[in-house]
């Protein structure tokens, strides 16, 4: 005998109908193509005449009406769409989904297929029969519309990439992101105590309107130094105003306002105007370029500031040891300045060249960058004559690329031409020549000179190594880049005039020894100032030692020569796994005559918190430090404290967060990339739903909203509810959403979440009878929360005090009942729910919430 009472007790309501249909389908006496007839005699039901199995009689049947469904195409999730189901023109007892032009735009059909489409129902629904192999099926249980389509009709798709037709521009909204760094420091002297407090911050305020992203960047600084030479300094600057949008048809990004020139040939400078640049991030991931990366070494808890021409790009606190920063926007091109400010007051600065070499383009492809405007200063004032610039790279054949460009700007002009060659097994090589002509206001003569650059890169797979000769560049004395010309024009004299530059990067894996080696060398010389050199050699190895497993050792030797000063040093680290996901380590460093030794322990408390404690000694005395990081829902926090006996004590805090507000809701959140792409998550008004996305966790706020930040541009991002952390009082009918967003977009995705208690209940009508066996119980959001069993018994989920629920059979709402205004553990064990009949002439209630 089959009893639904057992099923309703042990299966969740939103999948219950599938189990019921399966059980009943196995006991049918007759089944036709359209309707299924059930042998109800086999059911263990007292009142066999009071049974409603209509919802199971036709597989996948959906009543005519409008529903909000998530669209899937060949298992790839798209966005939510309003879908209308009509009675089928061929079979009146069936319904079919209306595939609207809006849905067709998301499918990613090839242009040839789009041109052949025909429409029906007054040109609002696609005629499905014209595309053989295409099927459309709705599932109300999961609020999903499944579309299956032969791949021959579709544009190219990647595992994590969608064609432009599926890109989501997001919804209108406002955003305000910030990065705040505060630090207090006390220097200990023989007779007096000196120190100071500092607070620095930077951020982005913006608005999204359709395809446009409006942004304004700001930065501020407050410093208060105590002691005999105490002073207070403070500043606030709006560093730039700009707007941009994606131009998918050109695979390019259009930017207006104040920005920095993005170029692979010429150096970067600040200007006000417009630019149109081929955006590699619009390409599939396997065809994209790279984002700049900054590595360095912190001797203590330190603040790292990365800037370009005075504009702060990134700022954070890091723990002692090697650091690696990969959160810089991939549109940053040119030379950037890295400033490492230690807790003991020492400051180290060095430069990183982010140029991408060699300059090769795929066969038959043209990449371009054009810009026009006027150079501008930090104070938003014009700083030179109007200019235009353009560059291109053309993939001539499978092995050759031709590239070049020019700058025309009144008293400054430059022209470049180069060639790139894929040498196959011998690597890739490029060579270019740039000629400049500049006339300075202070001089009557014209300076003319050339610059010659050679770049090479090779991956030696058979030797597990990579060599990148990022370039040798020689510039004649009278050659000037645009930025050098602008500096000379402003200050009346040339500053550092570049002569030679070469950068070498080498990676090698010694597989047999288990050793990884990394070497970086940068050499810069100038016609009128001291040379700069940077050497860095790092060796690392993972190994086992007796019962100790997965030990790691790292050795780094470095030399930095910058503006006439030189720093030489070494760093040693030995790490042993400890705890759940932590480690114990010894760190030693030697710099000049100063050496330090330190023992530290670090571990992850949970998915969002990590700490590090350290103690050691140096030439000046004993040291102690602590570092803590927290990935919160409202902000990301890094905090530290450092102490060195007889020398200094310091403490600092970094907060990185933001606010996003739209007509769909608002939320505070953490952030890394200021003004970047994000997704607003709606959990159907349910608070504290655990959300996981982009490697981090958050939770919905009081209003059922959360923001997942730093998602990839033009990349299929996935966000899901953490079902392992979901409280027992919550259920999610859909736990995964996806979005492919354009740069800077505010995406919107909704989870259907049911919250409340669970209990067995009995539903009674006014005359003492019960709803028919198999009737549906729907909550106020029109979500199924139970199926009526024998004698009116039903297992309900999502029970909340005072809620009203409807009971549906024969295709519409037949009665409604109210839950008690007060619920307790005792009342949930024996619920009797009187159900008031709905008037017979009342139209059926919508099955899905909009």
C-alpha positions in Angstrom: 0.0 0.0 0.0 1.2 3.5 -0.8 0.7 6.3 1.7 1.4 10.0 1.0 1.5 10.6 4.7 4.9 8.9 4.9 6.2 10.9 2.0 4.9 14.3 3.3 6.7 13.7 6.6 10.1 13.0 5.1 10.4 15.0 1.9 10.6 18.8 1.5 7.5 20.3 -0.1 9.2 21.9 -3.1 10.3 18.5 -4.4 7.4 16.5 -3.0 5.3 16.6 -6.2 8.1 14.8 -8.1 8.1 11.9 -5.6 4.3 11.7 -5.7 4.2 11.7 -9.4 6.9 9.0 -9.5 5.1 6.8 -7.0 1.7 7.2 -8.7 3.2 6.8 -12.2 4.4 3.4 -11.2 0.9 2.2 -10.4 -1.0 3.5 -13.5 -3.5 1.2 -15.2 -3.6 3.3 -18.4 -1.3 6.0 -19.7 -1.7 7.8 -22.9 0.5 10.3 -24.6 -1.2 13.3 -23.0 -3.2 12.1 -20.0 -2.3 9.6 -17.3 -5.1 7.7 -15.4 -4.3 6.4 -11.9 -5.6 3.3 -10.2 -6.7 5.0 -6.9 -7.7 1.7 -5.4 -4.1 0.9 -4.6 -3.8 4.0 -2.4 -4.3 3.7 1.4 -6.9 6.4 1.6 -10.1 6.3 3.6 -12.2 8.7 1.3 -11.4 7.4 -2.2 -13.9 9.7 -3.7 -12.1 12.8 -2.4 -8.9 12.7 -4.4 -7.4 15.4 -6.7 -4.5 14.1 -8.8 -4.9 16.5 -11.7 -1.5 18.0 -11.2 0.1 14.6 -11.9 -2.1 13.6 -14.8 -0.1 15.6 -17.4 3.7 15.6 -17.2 5.0 19.1 -16.8 1.6 20.7 -17.1 1.5 24.4 -16.2 -1.7 26.4 -16.0 -2.1 29.4 -18.3 -0.7 32.5 -16.7 2.4 34.7 -16.2 5.3 33.4 -14.1 8.7 34.8 -13.0 11.2 32.0 -14.0 15.0 31.6 -14.3 15.9 30.8 -17.9 18.4 28.0 -18.6 19.9 27.5 -22.1 21.6 24.1 -22.5 22.3 24.0 -18.7 23.7 27.6 -18.7 21.8 29.8 -16.3 20.7 33.2 -17.6 18.6 35.9 -15.8 15.0 35.8 -14.5 12.4 36.6 -17.0 8.6 37.0 -17.0 7.2 34.1 -18.9 3.6 33.7 -20.1 2.1 30.3 -20.7 -0.7 30.0 -23.2 -3.0 27.2 -24.2 -1.4 25.2 -27.0 -2.8 25.9 -30.4 -2.3 22.2 -31.3 -3.6 20.6 -28.1 -6.1 22.5 -26.0 -5.3 20.4 -22.9 -1.7 21.5 -23.0 0.1 24.8 -22.5 3.3 26.2 -24.1 5.7 29.0 -23.0 5.9 32.2 -24.9 9.5 32.9 -25.9 9.6 36.6 -26.2 12.1 38.8 -28.2 13.7 39.7 -24.8 14.4 36.0 -24.1 15.6 35.4 -27.7 18.2 38.2 -27.2 19.7 36.1 -24.3 20.0 32.9 -26.3 23.1 33.9 -28.2 21.8 32.9 -31.6 24.0 33.3 -34.7 23.0 36.3 -36.9 22.1 33.9 -39.7 19.7 32.1 -37.4 18.2 35.4 -36.1 17.4 36.5 -39.6 15.2 33.5 -40.2 13.0 33.7 -37.1 9.3 34.0 -37.4 6.8 35.0 -34.7 3.3 34.2 -33.7 0.6 35.5 -31.3 0.7 39.0 -32.7 4.5 38.9 -33.1 5.3 38.5 -29.4 6.1 34.7 -29.2 8.7 32.8 -31.1 7.4 30.1 -33.5 9.3 27.1 -31.9 8.6 24.7 -34.8 10.9 26.6 -37.1 14.0 25.5 -35.1 14.2 21.7 -35.3 15.6 20.3 -32.1 14.6 23.2 -29.9 12.6 22.3 -26.8 11.1 24.6 -24.1 9.9 23.2 -20.8 8.8 25.0 -17.6 9.2 23.7 -14.0 7.3 25.6 -11.4 8.8 23.5 -8.6 12.2 25.1 -9.3 10.9 28.3 -10.9 12.8 27.5 -14.1 12.3 27.6 -17.8 14.6 25.1 -19.6 15.5 25.8 -23.2 17.4 23.1 -25.1 18.9 24.2 -28.4 21.3 22.6 -30.9 24.7 24.1 -30.7 24.7 24.8 -34.4 22.3 27.7 -33.8 24.4 29.4 -31.1 27.4 31.7 -31.1 30.7 30.5 -29.5 30.5 29.9 -25.8 33.2 29.0 -23.3 32.9 27.1 -20.0 33.0 30.4 -18.1 32.2 32.9 -20.9 29.0 34.0 -22.7 28.7 35.8 -26.0 27.8 39.5 -26.0 24.1 38.8 -26.5 24.0 37.4 -23.0 25.9 40.2 -21.2 24.0 41.9 -18.5 24.3 45.7 -18.2 22.8 45.5 -14.7 20.3 47.8 -13.1 20.5 51.6 -12.4 21.9 52.4 -9.0 24.4 54.4 -6.9 27.6 53.2 -5.2 30.1 54.6 -2.8 33.3 52.6 -2.1 36.1 53.5 0.3 39.4 52.3 1.7 40.4 53.7 5.1 43.8 53.3 6.7 44.5 54.6 10.2 47.8 54.3 12.1 49.2 55.4 15.4 52.9 55.3 16.0 55.2 56.1 18.9 59.0 56.4 18.5 61.0 55.9 21.7 64.1 58.1 22.2 66.5 58.5 25.1 64.8 61.6 26.6 61.5 62.1 24.7 58.8 60.2 22.9 58.0 61.2 19.4 55.3 59.8 17.2 52.2 60.6 15.3 48.8 59.6 14.0 47.8 59.3 10.4 44.6 58.6 8.5 44.5 58.2 4.8 41.6 57.2 2.6 40.6 56.9 -1.0 37.4 55.9 -2.7 35.0 56.0 -5.6 31.5 57.5 -5.8 29.4 56.5 -8.8 26.1 56.1 -10.6 25.0 53.5 -13.2 22.4 54.7 -15.8 21.7 52.1 -18.4 25.0 51.3 -20.2 26.8 54.2 -18.7 29.0 54.2 -15.6 29.6 57.6 -14.0 32.5 57.7 -11.5 34.4 60.2 -9.3 37.5 59.2 -7.5 38.7 60.9 -4.2 41.5 60.6 -1.8 42.4 62.3 1.5 45.2 62.4 4.0 45.5 63.5 7.7 48.8 63.4 9.5 49.6 64.7 13.0 53.2 64.5 14.1 54.1 65.0 17.8 57.5 65.8 19.4 59.8 68.8 19.0 59.0 69.1 15.3 55.3 68.3 15.5 53.0 69.4 12.7 49.6 68.7 11.3 48.8 68.2 7.6 45.5 67.4 6.0 44.2 67.3 2.4 41.2 66.2 0.4 41.2 65.9 -3.4 38.8 64.8 -6.1 41.4 63.0 -8.2 39.3 62.5 -11.3 35.8 62.6 -12.9 35.0 60.2 -15.7 32.3 58.1 -17.4 32.6 54.9 -19.5 30.6 52.2 -21.2 31.1 49.0 -23.1 30.7 48.9 -26.9 30.2 45.2 -27.5 29.9 45.5 -31.3 33.5 46.9 -31.4 34.8 44.8 -28.4 35.9 48.1 -27.0 35.5 50.4 -24.0 34.6 54.1 -24.5 35.7 56.5 -21.8 35.0 60.2 -21.3 36.4 62.6 -18.8 39.7 62.6 -16.8 41.8 59.5 -17.3 45.3 58.2 -18.1 46.4 57.2 -21.5 46.3 53.5 -22.0 49.0 52.4 -24.5 51.3 49.5 -25.3 53.7 51.8 -27.2 53.7 55.2 -25.6 54.0 56.1 -21.9 51.0 57.0 -19.8 50.0 60.5 -18.9 46.9 62.2 -17.5 44.5 63.9 -19.8 40.9 65.1 -20.2 39.0 63.9 -23.2 37.8 60.7 -24.8 39.3 57.3 -25.6 38.1 54.1 -27.4 40.1 51.1 -26.6 39.9 47.4 -27.6 39.1 45.6 -24.3 40.7 42.2 -24.1 38.5 41.3 -21.1 35.5 41.1 -23.6 37.3 38.1 -25.2 37.0 34.5 -23.9 39.2 33.9 -20.9 41.7 31.9 -22.9 42.3 34.9 -25.2 42.6 37.6 -22.6 45.6 39.6 -21.5 46.9 40.0 -17.9 46.5 42.3 -14.9 49.6 43.9 -13.3 51.0 42.2 -10.2 53.1 43.8 -7.4 55.3 41.7 -5.2 57.6 42.9 -2.3 58.8 42.3 1.2 57.6 43.8 4.4 59.9 43.7 7.4 57.2 44.6 9.9 53.4 45.2 9.8 53.5 47.7 6.9 51.3 49.9 4.8 51.6 49.4 1.1 50.5 52.3 -1.2 50.5 51.8 -5.0 50.1 55.0 -7.0 50.5 56.3 -10.5 51.3 60.0 -11.1 50.0 60.9 -7.6 46.7 59.0 -7.9 46.4 56.2 -5.3 45.4 53.0 -7.0 45.5 50.6 -4.0 46.4 50.9 -0.4 46.4 48.3 2.4 48.2 47.0 5.4 50.2 43.7 5.1 51.7 41.3 7.6 55.5 40.8 7.9 57.0 38.8 5.1 56.7 38.6 1.3 53.5 40.1 -0.1 51.7 39.8 -3.4 49.0 42.2 -4.6 46.9 41.2 -7.6 43.8 43.4 -7.1 45.0 46.2 -9.4 42.7 47.1 -12.2 43.9 45.4 -15.4 43.6 48.7 -17.4 46.6 50.1 -15.5 49.4 50.5 -18.0 52.8 52.1 -17.6 55.1 52.7 -14.6 53.5 52.6 -11.1 55.1 53.6 -7.8 55.1 51.2 -4.8 55.6 52.7 -1.3 56.2 50.4 1.7 55.9 52.2 5.0 57.1 50.0 7.9 55.9 50.2 11.5 59.3 51.4 12.7 59.2 54.4 10.4 61.3 53.1 7.5 60.0 53.8 4.0 61.0 51.9 0.9 59.9 53.0 -2.6 60.3 51.2 -5.9 58.7 51.2 -9.4 57.0 48.5 -11.3 56.7 48.5 -15.1 53.3 47.0 -16.1 53.9 47.0 -19.9 52.7 43.8 -21.7 55.3 42.4 -24.1 55.7 41.2 -26.8 53.0 43.0 -28.8 51.4 40.1 -30.8 47.9 39.9 -32.2 46.0 36.8 -33.4 45.9 36.3 -37.2 43.2 38.4 -38.9 42.5 40.4 -35.8 43.0 44.2 -35.4 43.4 45.7 -31.9 43.3 49.4 -31.6 43.4 52.3 -29.1 42.5 55.9 -30.0 42.2 58.9 -27.8 41.8 62.7 -28.1 41.8 65.5 -25.5 44.1 67.8 -23.6 46.7 66.9 -21.0 45.6 68.0 -17.5 47.1 68.5 -14.1 46.3 67.1 -10.7 44.2 70.3 -10.1 42.0 69.5 -13.2 43.7 72.4 -15.1 44.8 72.1 -18.8 48.5 71.3 -19.1 49.4 71.5 -22.7 48.0 71.7 -26.2 45.1 69.4 -27.4 46.3 66.1 -28.8 45.2 63.0 -30.6 46.7 59.6 -30.5 46.1 56.2 -32.0 47.7 52.8 -32.2 47.0 49.5 -33.7 48.2 45.9 -33.9 47.3 43.8 -36.9 47.7 40.0 -37.0 49.1 39.8 -40.6 49.5 36.0 -40.6 50.0 33.1 -38.2 53.4 34.3 -37.2 53.7 38.0 -38.0 52.1 41.1 -36.4 52.5 44.7 -37.5 51.9 47.4 -35.0 52.4 51.2 -34.7 50.9 54.5 -33.7 51.3 58.2 -33.3 50.8 61.2 -31.1 50.0 64.6 -32.5 49.8 67.4 -30.0 51.0 70.8 -31.2 54.6 71.2 -30.0 54.9 67.5 -29.3 54.6 64.8 -31.9 55.7 61.1 -32.0 55.5 58.2 -34.4 56.1 54.5 -33.8 56.3 51.4 -35.9 57.0 47.9 -34.9 56.9 44.3 -35.9 56.2 41.2 -33.8 57.2 37.6 -34.7 56.0 34.3 -33.2 59.2 32.2 -33.4 57.2 29.1 -32.3 59.6 26.8 -30.4 62.0 29.7 -30.0 59.6 32.1 -28.3 58.1 35.4 -29.4 60.0 38.6 -30.4 59.0 42.2 -31.1 60.9 45.2 -32.1 59.8 48.8 -32.5 61.1 52.3 -33.2 59.6 55.5 -31.8 60.6 59.0 -33.1 59.7 62.1 -31.2 59.8 65.9 -32.0 59.3 68.4 -29.1 59.6 72.1 -28.9 59.8 73.5 -25.3 58.5 77.0 -24.6 61.7 77.9 -22.8 63.9 77.1 -25.8 63.9 78.1 -29.5 65.3 74.8 -30.8 63.4 71.6 -31.4 64.5 68.4 -29.8 64.3 65.3 -32.0 65.3 61.8 -31.0 64.6 58.1 -31.4 63.9 55.3 -29.0 64.4 51.6 -29.8 62.8 48.7 -28.0 63.4 44.9 -28.2 61.2 42.5 -26.3 61.3 38.7 -26.0 59.4 36.0 -24.2 59.7 32.2 -24.2 58.2 29.3 -22.2 60.4 26.3 -22.1 58.0 23.5 -21.2 60.5 20.8 -21.4 62.6 22.6 -18.8 59.6 23.8 -16.7 60.8 27.4 -17.1 59.7 30.7 -18.4 61.9 33.6 -19.6 60.5 37.0 -20.2 63.0 39.6 -21.5 60.5 42.4 -21.0 62.6 44.6 -23.1 65.7 46.4 -23.9 65.1 50.0 -24.7 67.6 52.7 -25.6 66.5 56.3 -25.9 68.7 59.0 -27.5 69.4 62.1 -25.4 67.0 64.3 -27.3 64.2 61.7 -27.3 61.2 62.8 -25.1 58.2 60.9 -24.1 54.9 62.8 -23.7 55.1 62.8 -19.9 58.7 64.0 -20.0 57.7 66.8 -22.3 54.8 67.8 -20.1 57.1 67.9 -17.0 59.7 70.0 -18.8 56.9 72.3 -20.0 55.5 72.7 -16.5 58.8 73.0 -14.5 61.0 74.7 -17.1 63.6 72.0 -17.3 63.9 68.3 -18.1 63.8 65.9 -15.1 65.2 62.4 -15.4 65.8 61.7 -19.1 65.6 58.0 -19.8 68.6 56.4 -21.5 68.5 52.6 -21.1 66.0 50.2 -19.6 65.8 46.5 -19.5 63.9 44.0 -17.4 64.4 40.3 -17.1 62.1 37.8 -15.5 62.9 34.1 -15.1 60.9 31.3 -13.6 62.2 27.7 -13.2 60.8 24.6 -11.7 63.4 22.0 -10.6 61.0 19.1 -10.5 63.5 16.5 -9.3 64.6 18.7 -6.4 61.1 20.1 -5.7 62.6 23.7 -6.0 61.0 26.7 -7.6 63.2 29.6 -8.6 62.1 33.2 -9.5 64.5 35.9 -10.7 63.6 39.5 -11.5 66.1 42.1 -12.6 65.3 45.7 -13.7 67.9 48.2 -14.8 67.2 51.9 -15.6 69.7 54.5 -16.6 69.2 58.2 -17.3 71.2 60.9 -19.2 71.1 63.3 -16.3 70.6 61.3 -13.0 71.7 58.2 -11.2 70.7 54.8 -12.4 68.2 52.6 -10.7 68.5 48.8 -10.3 66.4 46.1 -8.7 67.4 42.5 -8.2 65.3 39.8 -6.6 66.0 36.1 -6.4 63.6 33.8 -4.6 64.0 30.0 -4.0 61.2 27.9 -2.5 60.8 24.2 -1.8 58.1 22.0 -0.2 59.3 18.8 1.6 58.6 16.3 4.3 60.8 15.8 7.3 60.1 12.6 9.3 56.6 12.8 10.7 56.3 16.4 9.7 54.6 16.8 6.4 54.2 19.6 3.9 57.0 21.8 5.2 58.0 24.7 3.1 61.2 26.9 3.0 61.6 30.2 1.1 64.8 32.2 0.6 64.8 35.7 -0.9 67.8 37.9 -1.7 67.3 41.4 -3.0 69.0 44.7 -3.9 67.2 48.0 -4.5 69.0 51.0 -5.9 66.6 54.0 -6.1 67.5 57.7 -6.3 71.0 57.2 -5.2 70.3 55.0 -2.2 70.9 51.2 -2.0 69.3 48.5 0.1 70.7 44.9 0.2 69.0 42.2 2.2 68.0 38.5 2.6 64.9 36.9 3.9 64.4 33.3 5.1 61.2 31.6 6.0 60.5 28.0 7.3 56.9 27.0 7.7 55.3 24.0 9.3 51.5 23.2 9.0 49.7 23.7 12.2 46.0 23.6 13.3 43.1 23.3 10.9 44.6 25.5 8.1 47.4 27.4 9.8 51.1 27.2 10.2 54.1 27.8 12.5 57.0 29.5 11.0 60.5 30.9 11.6 61.3 34.1 9.7 64.8 35.7 9.6 66.0 38.8 7.7 69.3 40.5 7.2 69.6 44.1 5.9 72.9 45.8 6.2 74.1 45.5 9.8 70.6 44.8 11.1 69.2 41.3 11.4 65.9 40.1 12.9 64.7 36.6 14.0 61.0 35.9 14.5 58.8 33.0 15.3 55.1 33.2 14.3 51.9 31.2 14.4 48.9 31.8 12.1 45.6 30.1 11.6 42.2 30.5 10.1 39.5 30.8 12.7 36.6 30.3 10.3 36.0 31.0 6.6 36.2 34.8 7.2 38.8 35.3 9.9 42.5 34.8 10.1 45.3 35.8 12.6 49.0 35.9 12.9 51.0 36.3 16.2 54.8 36.7 16.2 57.6 37.3 18.6 61.4 37.7 18.1 64.4 39.9 18.4 66.4 42.4 16.4 69.5 44.5 16.9 67.5 47.1 18.7 65.7 44.7 21.1 62.8 42.2 21.5 59.9 42.5 19.1 56.3 41.4 19.1 53.4 41.8 16.6 50.0 40.6 15.8 48.0 40.8 12.6 44.3 40.0 12.1 42.0 40.0 9.0 38.3 39.7 8.9 36.1 39.3 5.8 32.9 40.8 7.1 29.6 41.3 5.4 29.8 45.1 5.9 33.6 45.6 5.4 36.9 43.9 5.1 39.1 44.7 8.1 42.9 44.3 8.6 44.3 45.2 12.0 47.8 45.0 13.4 49.9 46.0 16.4 53.7 46.0 16.6 56.2 46.6 19.4 60.0 46.8 19.5 61.7 47.4 22.8 63.4 50.7 23.1 62.4 51.7 19.5 58.8 52.0 18.7 55.2 50.8 19.1 52.4 51.1 16.5 48.9 50.0 15.7 46.9 50.3 12.6 43.6 49.4 11.0 42.4 49.1 7.4 38.7 49.1 6.4 37.5 48.5 2.9 33.9 48.6 2.1 31.1 50.4 0.4 27.4 50.9 -0.1 25.2 50.1 -3.1 21.7 51.4 -3.6 19.2 50.6 -6.3 15.4 50.5 -6.8 15.6 46.8 -6.0 17.2 47.5 -2.6 20.4 48.6 -0.9 23.2 47.1 1.2 26.5 47.8 2.8 29.3 45.5 1.8 33.0 44.9 1.7 35.1 45.6 -1.5 38.5 45.4 -2.9 38.3 47.0 -6.4 36.8 50.5 -5.9 33.8 51.2 -8.2 34.0 47.7 -9.6 31.4 45.2 -10.8 29.0 43.7 -8.3 25.8 41.7 -7.9 22.9 42.7 -5.6 21.4 39.6 -4.2 17.8 39.5 -3.1 16.8 36.7 -0.7 13.1 37.3 -0.9 13.0 39.5 2.2 14.7 36.9 4.4 17.5 38.1 6.6 20.8 36.3 7.5 20.8 34.0 4.5 24.5 32.8 4.1 25.7 33.8 0.5 28.9 32.5 -1.1 30.4 34.1 -4.2 33.8 34.9 -5.7 35.6 33.0 -3.0 34.1 35.0 -0.1 31.1 34.7 2.2 28.5 37.2 3.2 24.9 37.2 4.5 21.8 39.1 3.6 20.8 42.1 5.8 17.6 42.8 7.6 15.8 43.6 4.4 17.0 40.4 2.7 19.7 42.1 0.5 23.4 41.4 0.1 26.1 42.5 -2.3 28.8 40.3 -3.8 31.6 42.4 -5.0 34.7 42.2 -7.2 33.1 39.8 -9.6 34.7 39.3 -13.0 33.8 41.5 -16.0 32.4 39.6 -19.0 32.9 36.4 -17.1 30.2 33.9 -16.0 30.1 34.5 -12.2 28.3 32.1 -9.9 26.8 33.0 -6.6 25.1 30.4 -4.3 23.5 30.0 -1.0 25.7 28.1 1.5 23.3 25.2 2.1 25.6 23.8 4.8 25.2 27.0 6.9 21.5 27.5 6.1 19.5 27.4 9.3 16.9 24.6 9.6 14.1 27.2 9.6 15.0 28.2 6.0 14.6 26.5 2.6 15.8 27.7 -0.8 14.0 26.6 -3.8 16.9 27.7 -5.9 20.4 27.9 -4.4 22.6 28.9 -7.4 22.5 32.0 -9.7 24.8 33.1 -12.5 25.5 36.4 -14.1 27.8 37.7 -16.9 28.1 41.4 -16.3 29.7 44.3 -18.2 32.4 46.3 -16.5 31.1 48.4 -13.5 27.6 46.9 -13.7 25.3 46.4 -10.7 23.8 43.0 -11.4 20.6 41.8 -9.7 19.7 38.2 -8.9 17.0 36.8 -6.6 16.9 33.7 -4.5 13.5 32.2 -3.5 13.8 31.5 0.2 11.1 30.1 2.5 11.5 30.7 6.2 9.5 29.5 9.1 8.9 26.4 11.2 7.9 22.9 10.0 5.0 20.9 11.5 2.3 18.3 10.8 -1.2 19.8 10.6 -4.8 18.8 9.7 -6.8 20.9 7.4 -10.6 20.9 7.9 -13.4 22.6 5.9 -16.4 24.3 7.5 -18.6 21.2 7.1 -16.1 19.0 8.8 -14.8 17.5 5.5 -11.2 17.7 4.3 -9.6 19.0 1.1 -9.0 16.2 -1.5 -6.0 13.9 -1.3 -3.2 15.6 -3.4 -4.4 19.2 -3.0 -1.6 21.8 -2.9 -0.9 24.3 0.0 0.6 27.6 -1.1 2.0 30.4 1.1 1.5 34.1 0.7 4.2 34.2 -1.9 2.3 31.5 -3.9 5.1 28.9 -3.2 4.1 25.3 -2.5 4.7 24.4 1.1 2.8 21.2 1.4 0.5 18.5 -0.2 -2.6 17.3 1.5 -2.6 13.7 2.5 -5.2 11.3 3.9 -7.9 12.8 6.1 -6.6 16.3 5.6 -3.1 15.7 7.0 -0.3 17.8 5.6 3.3 18.4 6.5 3.9 22.2 6.3 7.1 24.1 5.9 7.7 27.9 6.2 5.2 28.3 9.0 5.0 31.8 10.5 2.6 33.2 13.1 -0.4 34.9 11.5 0.3 33.9 7.9 -2.5 33.1 5.5 -2.2 30.1 3.2 -4.3 28.8 0.3 -5.3 25.3 -0.6 -5.6 24.6 -4.3 -7.4 21.8 -6.2 -9.2 21.5 -9.5 -6.8 24.2 -10.9 -7.6 27.1 -8.5 -7.7 28.3 -4.9 -10.6 26.6 -3.1 -10.1 27.6 0.5 -7.8 29.7 2.8 -6.7 29.2 6.4 -4.9 31.4 8.9 -2.1 30.2 11.1 -2.3 31.1 14.9 -1.0 34.5 15.9 1.2 32.8 18.4 3.2 29.6 17.8 5.1 27.5 20.3 6.7 24.1 20.3 3.6 22.6 21.8 1.2 24.2 19.3 3.3 22.9 16.4 2.8 19.3 17.4 -1.0 19.3 16.9 -2.2 22.0 14.5 -5.9 22.0 13.4 -6.4 24.5 10.7 -10.0 25.5 9.7 -10.1 26.3 6.0 -12.6 28.9 4.8 -14.0 28.3 1.3 -13.3 30.8 -1.5 -16.2 32.0 -3.5 -16.8 29.9 -6.6 -16.7 32.9 -9.0 -13.4 34.1 -7.7 -10.7 33.8 -10.4 -7.7 31.5 -9.7 -4.9 33.1 -7.7 -1.6 33.5 -9.6 0.7 30.5 -9.1 3.9 32.4 -9.0 4.9 35.6 -7.3 6.1 38.3 -9.5 
